[in-house]
Protein backbone atom coordinates (compact mmCIF):
# COMPACT_ATOMS: atom_id res chain seq x y z
CA UNK A 1 0.00 0.00 0.00
CA UNK A 2 2.80 2.45 -0.71
CA UNK A 3 4.81 1.76 2.44
CA UNK A 4 8.50 2.56 2.13
CA UNK A 5 10.99 -0.35 2.31
CA UNK A 6 12.06 -1.33 5.81
CA UNK A 7 15.55 0.19 6.32
CA UNK A 8 16.57 -2.78 8.48
CA UNK A 9 15.64 -5.45 5.92
CA UNK A 10 18.08 -6.23 3.13
CA UNK A 11 16.30 -6.51 -0.21
CA UNK A 12 17.33 -9.06 -2.82
CA UNK A 13 16.46 -9.83 -6.40
CA UNK A 14 14.83 -12.95 -7.77
CA UNK A 15 15.40 -14.70 -11.10
CA UNK A 16 13.06 -17.17 -12.76
CA UNK A 17 12.13 -18.72 -16.09
CA UNK A 18 8.82 -17.64 -17.57
CA UNK A 19 7.34 -19.89 -20.27
CA UNK A 20 4.01 -20.40 -22.02
CA UNK A 21 2.02 -23.60 -21.82
CA UNK A 22 2.35 -25.54 -25.06
CA UNK A 23 -0.50 -27.31 -26.81
CA UNK A 24 -0.59 -29.64 -29.81
CA UNK A 25 -2.77 -29.11 -32.88
CA UNK A 26 -5.71 -30.78 -31.12
CA UNK A 27 -5.47 -28.45 -28.14
CA UNK A 28 -3.97 -31.06 -25.82
CA UNK A 29 -1.43 -29.75 -23.30
CA UNK A 30 2.05 -31.05 -24.11
CA UNK A 31 3.89 -32.69 -21.21
CA UNK A 32 7.64 -32.45 -20.61
CA UNK A 33 9.47 -35.65 -19.66
CA UNK A 34 12.42 -35.65 -17.23
CA UNK A 35 14.21 -38.12 -19.48
CA UNK A 36 13.96 -35.81 -22.50
CA UNK A 37 16.76 -33.44 -21.51
CA UNK A 38 17.20 -32.35 -25.12
CA UNK A 39 13.64 -31.03 -25.49
CA UNK A 40 13.29 -27.59 -27.07
CA UNK A 41 10.10 -25.72 -26.14
CA UNK A 42 10.18 -22.19 -27.61
CA UNK A 43 8.86 -19.14 -25.83
CA UNK A 44 10.72 -19.29 -22.51
CA UNK A 45 12.59 -16.26 -21.16
CA UNK A 46 14.85 -15.51 -18.18
CA UNK A 47 13.28 -12.81 -16.01
CA UNK A 48 15.12 -10.85 -13.32
CA UNK A 49 13.02 -9.00 -10.74
CA UNK A 50 14.89 -6.37 -8.72
CA UNK A 51 13.14 -7.26 -5.45
CA UNK A 52 11.38 -10.38 -4.24
CA UNK A 53 8.07 -8.56 -4.47
CA UNK A 54 5.17 -8.91 -6.93
CA UNK A 55 5.20 -5.18 -7.62
CA UNK A 56 8.96 -4.87 -8.18
CA UNK A 57 10.36 -3.82 -11.54
CA UNK A 58 11.57 -6.68 -13.70
CA UNK A 59 13.48 -7.09 -16.93
CA UNK A 60 13.49 -9.75 -19.59
CA UNK A 61 17.14 -10.77 -19.73
CA UNK A 62 17.04 -13.00 -22.81
CA UNK A 63 14.45 -11.42 -25.13
CA UNK A 64 17.08 -9.63 -27.24
CA UNK A 65 18.75 -12.98 -27.95
CA UNK A 66 15.71 -15.23 -28.37
CA UNK A 67 13.19 -12.89 -29.98
CA UNK A 68 10.56 -14.86 -28.09
CA UNK A 69 11.39 -18.01 -30.07
CA UNK A 70 14.17 -19.53 -27.94
CA UNK A 71 14.18 -21.65 -24.80
CA UNK A 72 15.73 -21.13 -21.33
CA UNK A 73 16.08 -23.41 -18.29
CA UNK A 74 18.23 -24.40 -15.28
CA UNK A 75 18.95 -21.02 -13.65
CA UNK A 76 21.70 -20.97 -11.00
CA UNK A 77 23.00 -18.04 -8.92
CA UNK A 78 26.63 -17.28 -8.09
CA UNK A 79 27.85 -17.33 -4.48
CA UNK A 80 27.99 -13.51 -4.34
CA UNK A 81 24.54 -13.18 -5.92
CA UNK A 82 25.78 -10.99 -8.78
CA UNK A 83 25.74 -13.50 -11.64
CA UNK A 84 23.29 -16.01 -13.08
CA UNK A 85 24.16 -19.18 -14.99
CA UNK A 86 21.57 -20.77 -17.22
CA UNK A 87 21.07 -22.93 -20.30
CA UNK A 88 19.70 -21.22 -23.42
CA UNK A 89 18.71 -22.55 -26.83
CA UNK A 90 18.57 -20.09 -29.74
CA UNK A 91 15.58 -20.12 -32.11
CA UNK A 92 15.51 -22.83 -34.75
CA UNK A 93 16.84 -21.97 -38.21
CA UNK A 94 14.13 -22.35 -40.81
CA UNK A 95 15.03 -24.90 -43.45
CA UNK A 96 18.27 -26.00 -41.77
CA UNK A 97 19.15 -29.68 -41.37
CA UNK A 98 18.91 -31.09 -37.82
CA UNK A 99 22.70 -31.21 -37.44
CA UNK A 100 22.88 -27.49 -38.33
CA UNK A 101 20.32 -26.33 -35.79
CA UNK A 102 21.46 -24.44 -32.63
CA UNK A 103 22.30 -26.45 -29.52
CA UNK A 104 21.78 -25.87 -25.81
CA UNK A 105 24.57 -23.59 -24.52
CA UNK A 106 25.62 -22.29 -21.08
CA UNK A 107 25.25 -18.52 -20.65
CA UNK A 108 26.05 -16.11 -17.82
CA UNK A 109 24.23 -12.89 -16.92
CA UNK A 110 25.99 -10.22 -14.87
CA UNK A 111 23.30 -8.54 -12.77
CA UNK A 112 25.05 -5.20 -11.93
CA UNK A 113 26.17 -4.50 -15.52
CA UNK A 114 23.12 -6.16 -17.15
CA UNK A 115 25.34 -7.94 -19.68
CA UNK A 116 25.29 -11.51 -21.00
CA UNK A 117 27.96 -13.80 -22.39
CA UNK A 118 28.12 -17.35 -23.66
CA UNK A 119 30.71 -19.30 -21.67
CA UNK A 120 32.06 -21.09 -24.76
CA UNK A 121 32.84 -18.18 -27.07
CA UNK A 122 33.93 -20.23 -30.08
CA UNK A 123 30.91 -21.17 -32.21
CA UNK A 124 32.34 -24.50 -33.34
CA UNK A 125 33.18 -25.61 -29.79
CA UNK A 126 29.83 -24.39 -28.46
CA UNK A 127 27.90 -26.43 -31.02
CA UNK A 128 29.86 -29.65 -30.46
CA UNK A 129 27.51 -30.71 -27.66
CA UNK A 130 24.30 -29.98 -25.80
CA UNK A 131 24.99 -28.26 -22.44
CA UNK A 132 22.44 -27.89 -19.60
CA UNK A 133 22.15 -27.80 -15.77
CA UNK A 134 25.09 -25.45 -15.00
CA UNK A 135 26.29 -24.49 -11.51
CA UNK A 136 29.27 -22.70 -9.99
CA UNK A 137 31.90 -24.66 -8.10
CA UNK A 138 33.45 -22.89 -5.08
CA UNK A 139 36.77 -22.52 -6.95
CA UNK A 140 35.11 -20.55 -9.77
CA UNK A 141 34.82 -23.37 -12.29
CA UNK A 142 31.49 -24.40 -13.81
CA UNK A 143 29.96 -27.85 -13.44
CA UNK A 144 27.30 -28.79 -15.97
CA UNK A 145 25.62 -31.69 -17.75
CA UNK A 146 26.43 -32.31 -21.39
CA UNK A 147 26.30 -34.77 -24.26
CA UNK A 148 29.95 -34.03 -25.13
CA UNK A 149 31.31 -37.15 -23.39
CA UNK A 150 34.83 -36.07 -24.36
CA UNK A 151 36.65 -38.54 -22.11
CA UNK A 152 34.51 -41.43 -23.36
CA UNK A 153 35.20 -40.38 -26.93
CA UNK A 154 38.93 -40.10 -26.23
CA UNK A 155 38.96 -43.70 -25.02
CA UNK A 156 37.36 -44.78 -28.28
CA UNK A 157 40.09 -43.00 -30.22
CA UNK A 158 42.70 -44.75 -28.07
CA UNK A 159 41.18 -48.03 -29.24
CA UNK A 160 41.22 -47.00 -32.88
CA UNK A 161 37.43 -46.60 -33.01
CA UNK A 162 35.45 -43.59 -34.32
CA UNK A 163 34.07 -41.12 -31.79
CA UNK A 164 30.36 -41.17 -31.03
CA UNK A 165 28.09 -39.98 -28.23
CA UNK A 166 26.51 -42.88 -26.34
CA UNK A 167 22.71 -42.81 -26.44
CA UNK A 168 20.52 -43.04 -23.37
CA UNK A 169 18.76 -46.26 -22.38
CA UNK A 170 15.72 -45.40 -24.51
CA UNK A 171 17.97 -44.81 -27.53
CA UNK A 172 16.29 -41.43 -27.98
CA UNK A 173 19.10 -38.95 -27.45
CA UNK A 174 22.76 -38.80 -26.39
CA UNK A 175 23.28 -39.35 -22.66
CA UNK A 176 23.84 -36.19 -20.61
CA UNK A 177 26.69 -36.67 -18.11
CA UNK A 178 28.57 -34.27 -15.85
CA UNK A 179 31.43 -32.11 -17.13
CA UNK A 180 33.51 -29.29 -15.63
CA UNK A 181 35.17 -26.27 -17.27
CA UNK A 182 36.83 -22.99 -16.36
CA UNK A 183 34.68 -19.87 -16.36
CA UNK A 184 36.09 -19.01 -19.80
CA UNK A 185 35.29 -22.45 -21.22
CA UNK A 186 38.83 -23.80 -20.90
CA UNK A 187 39.88 -27.21 -19.55
CA UNK A 188 36.54 -28.81 -20.42
CA UNK A 189 36.52 -32.33 -18.91
CA UNK A 190 33.96 -35.10 -18.50
CA UNK A 191 33.59 -36.16 -14.84
CA UNK A 192 30.76 -38.72 -14.75
CA UNK A 193 29.97 -41.82 -16.78
CA UNK A 194 26.42 -43.12 -17.11
CA UNK A 195 24.38 -44.89 -19.77
CA UNK A 196 21.51 -42.57 -18.91
CA UNK A 197 21.34 -38.93 -17.76
CA UNK A 198 23.13 -37.19 -14.85
CA UNK A 199 21.34 -33.87 -14.25
CA UNK A 200 20.79 -30.97 -11.80
CA UNK A 201 24.10 -30.93 -9.90
CA UNK A 202 24.50 -28.88 -6.71
CA UNK A 203 27.23 -28.56 -4.09
CA UNK A 204 27.00 -30.05 -0.61
CA UNK A 205 28.51 -28.32 2.41
CA UNK A 206 31.26 -30.97 2.49
CA UNK A 207 32.32 -30.04 -1.05
CA UNK A 208 30.83 -33.07 -2.78
CA UNK A 209 28.50 -32.85 -5.77
CA UNK A 210 24.88 -33.91 -5.33
CA UNK A 211 22.88 -34.71 -8.47
CA UNK A 212 19.96 -36.63 -9.97
CA UNK A 213 20.90 -39.81 -11.86
CA UNK A 214 18.56 -41.65 -14.19
CA UNK A 215 19.19 -45.36 -13.77
CA UNK A 216 17.71 -46.88 -16.89
CA UNK A 217 19.59 -50.13 -17.30
CA UNK A 218 19.03 -53.75 -16.22
CA UNK A 219 15.30 -53.28 -15.87
CA UNK A 220 15.55 -50.11 -13.78
CA UNK A 221 13.81 -46.90 -14.74
CA UNK A 222 14.12 -44.35 -11.95
CA UNK A 223 15.84 -41.09 -11.00
CA UNK A 224 17.60 -41.23 -7.62
CA UNK A 225 20.04 -39.00 -5.74
CA UNK A 226 23.79 -39.64 -6.05
CA UNK A 227 26.88 -37.81 -4.83
CA UNK A 228 30.55 -37.74 -5.82
CA UNK A 229 33.68 -35.62 -5.62
CA UNK A 230 33.78 -32.71 -8.11
CA UNK A 231 36.22 -34.69 -10.27
CA UNK A 232 33.76 -37.60 -10.42
CA UNK A 233 35.62 -39.94 -8.06
CA UNK A 234 34.03 -41.84 -5.16
CA UNK A 235 30.57 -42.01 -6.73
CA UNK A 236 27.89 -43.22 -4.30
CA UNK A 237 24.13 -43.61 -4.16
CA UNK A 238 22.82 -41.15 -1.56
CA UNK A 239 19.09 -41.76 -1.39
CA UNK A 240 15.95 -43.06 -2.99
CA UNK A 241 16.62 -46.26 -4.95
CA UNK A 242 13.66 -47.96 -3.23
CA UNK A 243 11.62 -44.87 -2.37
CA UNK A 244 9.92 -44.09 -5.65
CA UNK A 245 6.43 -45.19 -4.57
CA UNK A 246 6.14 -42.17 -2.25
CA UNK A 247 4.00 -39.88 -4.38
CA UNK A 248 0.31 -39.12 -3.95
CA UNK A 249 -1.54 -42.33 -3.01
CA UNK A 250 1.67 -44.31 -3.47
CA UNK A 251 2.22 -43.14 -7.04
CA UNK A 252 5.67 -43.41 -8.60
CA UNK A 253 7.81 -40.28 -8.42
CA UNK A 254 11.39 -39.29 -9.23
CA UNK A 255 13.88 -37.21 -7.20
CA UNK A 256 15.13 -34.17 -9.09
CA UNK A 257 16.75 -30.75 -8.52
CA UNK A 258 18.21 -31.52 -5.06
CA UNK A 259 19.56 -28.81 -2.77
CA UNK A 260 21.17 -29.06 0.67
CA UNK A 261 19.46 -27.00 3.37
CA UNK A 262 21.35 -25.20 6.20
CA UNK A 263 20.52 -28.04 8.62
CA UNK A 264 22.04 -30.66 6.31
CA UNK A 265 18.79 -32.16 5.06
CA UNK A 266 18.07 -32.30 1.33
CA UNK A 267 15.29 -30.40 -0.41
CA UNK A 268 14.17 -32.15 -3.60
CA UNK A 269 11.34 -31.97 -6.11
CA UNK A 270 9.20 -35.11 -6.40
CA UNK A 271 7.39 -35.56 -9.70
CA UNK A 272 6.60 -38.35 -12.14
CA UNK A 273 8.51 -38.60 -15.39
CA UNK A 274 5.72 -36.62 -17.08
CA UNK A 275 2.06 -35.69 -16.81
CA UNK A 276 2.09 -32.84 -14.27
CA UNK A 277 3.14 -29.92 -16.51
CA UNK A 278 6.61 -29.95 -14.88
CA UNK A 279 5.00 -29.49 -11.44
CA UNK A 280 5.87 -31.55 -8.39
CA UNK A 281 5.93 -31.69 -4.60
CA UNK A 282 8.81 -30.25 -2.59
CA UNK A 283 10.00 -32.61 0.14
CA UNK A 284 12.73 -32.45 2.78
CA UNK A 285 14.78 -35.64 3.13
CA UNK A 286 16.88 -36.76 6.10
CA UNK A 287 19.72 -38.34 4.10
CA UNK A 288 22.07 -38.25 7.11
CA UNK A 289 20.07 -41.00 8.81
CA UNK A 290 18.21 -42.78 6.02
CA UNK A 291 18.97 -44.58 2.76
CA UNK A 292 15.29 -44.83 1.83
CA UNK A 293 12.04 -43.45 3.20
CA UNK A 294 11.64 -46.25 5.77
CA UNK A 295 15.17 -47.69 5.71
CA UNK A 296 17.62 -46.11 8.21
CA UNK A 297 21.34 -46.40 7.70
CA UNK A 298 23.47 -48.88 9.66
CA UNK A 299 23.95 -46.54 12.62
CA UNK A 300 20.19 -46.20 13.10
CA UNK A 301 19.00 -49.76 12.56
CA UNK A 302 16.41 -50.62 15.20
CA UNK A 303 16.26 -46.98 16.34
CA UNK A 304 14.61 -45.03 13.52
CA UNK A 305 11.69 -46.23 11.41
CA UNK A 306 10.95 -43.24 9.19
CA UNK A 307 9.64 -41.68 7.21
CA UNK A 308 12.76 -39.89 5.99
CA UNK A 309 10.69 -37.57 3.77
CA UNK A 310 8.45 -34.75 4.95
CA UNK A 311 6.50 -32.16 3.03
CA UNK A 312 8.24 -28.80 2.65
CA UNK A 313 4.97 -26.88 2.22
CA UNK A 314 1.65 -26.82 4.03
CA UNK A 315 -0.30 -27.24 0.79
CA UNK A 316 -1.64 -30.54 -0.52
CA UNK A 317 0.50 -30.94 -3.65
CA UNK A 318 -0.47 -33.83 -5.91
CA UNK A 319 2.11 -35.81 -7.87
CA UNK A 320 -0.34 -37.48 -10.24
CA UNK A 321 -1.33 -36.21 -13.70
Secondary structure as GFF3:
##gff-version 3
##sequence-region A 1 321
A	DSSP	beta_strand	14	18	.	.	.	ID=ss1
A	DSSP	beta_strand	45	49	.	.	.	ID=ss2
A	DSSP	beta_strand	58	60	.	.	.	ID=ss3
A	DSSP	alpha_helix	63	66	.	.	.	ID=ss4
A	DSSP	beta_strand	71	77	.	.	.	ID=ss5
A	DSSP	beta_strand	83	89	.	.	.	ID=ss6
A	DSSP	three_ten_helix	98	100	.	.	.	ID=ss7
A	DSSP	beta_strand	104	110	.	.	.	ID=ss8
A	DSSP	beta_strand	115	118	.	.	.	ID=ss9
A	DSSP	alpha_helix	123	126	.	.	.	ID=ss10
A	DSSP	beta_strand	131	136	.	.	.	ID=ss11
A	DSSP	beta_strand	142	146	.	.	.	ID=ss12
A	DSSP	alpha_helix	150	158	.	.	.	ID=ss13
A	DSSP	beta_strand	177	181	.	.	.	ID=ss14
A	DSSP	beta_strand	189	190	.	.	.	ID=ss15
A	DSSP	beta_strand	198	203	.	.	.	ID=ss16
A	DSSP	beta_strand	209	215	.	.	.	ID=ss17
A	DSSP	beta_strand	222	228	.	.	.	ID=ss18
A	DSSP	beta_strand	236	239	.	.	.	ID=ss19
A	DSSP	three_ten_helix	248	250	.	.	.	ID=ss20
A	DSSP	beta_strand	254	260	.	.	.	ID=ss21
A	DSSP	beta_strand	266	271	.	.	.	ID=ss22
A	DSSP	beta_strand	281	285	.	.	.	ID=ss23
A	DSSP	beta_strand	290	292	.	.	.	ID=ss24
A	DSSP	beta_strand	295	296	.	.	.	ID=ss25
A	DSSP	three_ten_helix	298	300	.	.	.	ID=ss26
A	DSSP	beta_strand	309	311	.	.	.	ID=ss27
###
